[in-house]
Amino acid sequence: MTALSDDLVAVLNAKAICFITTLMPDGSPQISQTWAGTDGEHVLINTVATHQKTRNVQRDPRIAIGIADPAAPSRYWALRGSVVAMTTDGAREHIDALSHKYIGRPYPGFGGGEQQRVLLTVKVDRVHTP
């Protein structure tokens, strides 16, 4: 596991622009924009149980994450790692916390309908930043 730098943790605690790439069953990449956070050691991604990225990491936990500094988008980090935990426990509260960070209010339920939220914990193995 690679430690997250203080700069990266600060950006993850800000309104970071984040893209994650997971692997489809045929091995092709699938990319999604998402909100992200951190516990200081891992990257935390909140998703929905029925989304493709969730199904992908259930089958193959490898993941790549691109994170841009919202204050200077040309400053970015490329991370590679794996999902080491998936849970619904606390996932609803986590999406509300992310929503407050990104849009200043409780999560409005984009996409409509009832959603089973899932919190992904990502262990980072490699970090690249130019």
C-alpha positions in Angstrom: 0.0 0.0 0.0 1.2 3.5 -0.8 0.6 6.3 1.6 -1.5 9.2 0.4 0.5 12.5 0.5 -0.8 15.4 2.5 -1.5 17.3 -0.7 -3.6 14.5 -2.1 -5.5 14.1 1.1 -6.2 17.9 1.1 -7.5 17.6 -2.5 -9.7 14.6 -1.6 -11.1 16.6 1.2 -11.9 19.4 -1.2 -14.3 19.3 -4.2 -12.0 17.1 -6.2 -12.8 16.3 -9.8 -12.6 12.5 -9.8 -12.9 9.8 -12.5 -12.7 6.0 -11.7 -11.9 3.3 -14.1 -13.1 -0.3 -13.5 -12.9 -3.4 -15.7 -15.8 -4.8 -17.6 -16.3 -8.6 -17.9 -14.5 -8.6 -21.2 -11.6 -6.6 -19.8 -12.4 -3.4 -21.4 -12.2 -0.2 -19.3 -15.4 1.5 -17.9 -14.9 5.1 -16.7 -17.3 7.1 -14.4 -17.1 10.6 -12.9 -17.8 10.4 -9.2 -17.4 12.3 -5.9 -14.6 11.1 -3.7 -13.3 11.4 -0.2 -10.7 9.8 2.1 -10.2 8.5 5.6 -6.6 9.7 5.4 -5.4 6.2 4.4 -7.8 5.1 1.6 -9.8 6.7 -1.1 -13.6 6.4 -0.4 -16.0 6.1 -3.3 -19.8 6.1 -2.8 -21.9 4.4 -5.5 -25.1 2.5 -6.0 -25.4 -1.3 -5.7 -26.9 -1.6 -9.2 -24.3 0.6 -11.0 -21.9 -1.0 -13.5 -18.8 0.1 -11.5 -20.1 -1.7 -8.5 -20.7 -4.9 -10.4 -17.3 -4.6 -12.0 -15.4 -4.2 -8.7 -17.4 -7.1 -7.1 -15.9 -9.3 -9.9 -12.5 -7.7 -10.2 -11.4 -5.2 -7.4 -8.7 -3.5 -9.5 -9.4 0.2 -10.0 -7.7 3.3 -11.4 -8.6 6.8 -10.2 -7.9 10.2 -11.7 -8.2 13.1 -9.4 -7.7 16.8 -10.4 -7.1 19.6 -8.0 -10.3 21.8 -8.2 -8.1 24.9 -7.6 -5.7 24.0 -10.4 -7.2 21.3 -12.7 -3.9 20.7 -14.5 -2.5 19.4 -11.2 -3.6 15.8 -10.9 -2.9 12.4 -9.5 -3.3 9.0 -11.2 -3.9 6.2 -8.7 -3.9 2.5 -9.1 -5.2 0.1 -6.5 -8.0 -2.2 -5.5 -11.2 -2.1 -3.6 -10.5 -3.8 -0.3 -14.0 -3.3 1.3 -17.5 -2.8 0.1 -20.3 -2.0 2.6 -23.7 -0.5 2.9 -23.1 0.3 6.5 -22.8 4.1 6.8 -23.0 4.5 3.0 -26.2 6.7 3.2 -24.6 9.0 5.7 -21.4 9.1 3.6 -23.2 10.2 0.5 -24.9 13.0 2.4 -21.5 14.2 3.7 -20.1 14.1 0.2 -23.1 16.0 -1.1 -22.7 18.7 1.5 -19.0 19.0 0.5 -19.8 19.1 -3.3 -23.1 20.9 -3.5 -23.8 22.3 0.0 -26.9 20.2 0.8 -28.1 16.7 1.6 -27.9 14.2 -1.3 -30.8 14.9 -3.6 -31.1 11.4 -5.0 -29.9 11.9 -8.6 -31.5 9.4 -10.8 -34.6 9.2 -8.7 -36.1 6.2 -6.9 -34.8 4.3 -4.0 -31.1 3.5 -4.1 -29.0 1.1 -2.1 -25.8 3.1 -1.5 -22.5 1.3 -1.3 -19.2 2.6 0.2 -16.1 1.4 -1.6 -12.7 1.6 0.3 -9.8 1.7 -2.1 -6.3 0.7 -1.1 -3.8 2.7 -3.3 -0.8 0.7 -4.6 0.6 3.3 -7.0 0.5 7.1 -7.2 1.6 9.1 -10.2 1.6 12.9 -10.3 3.5 15.0 -12.8 
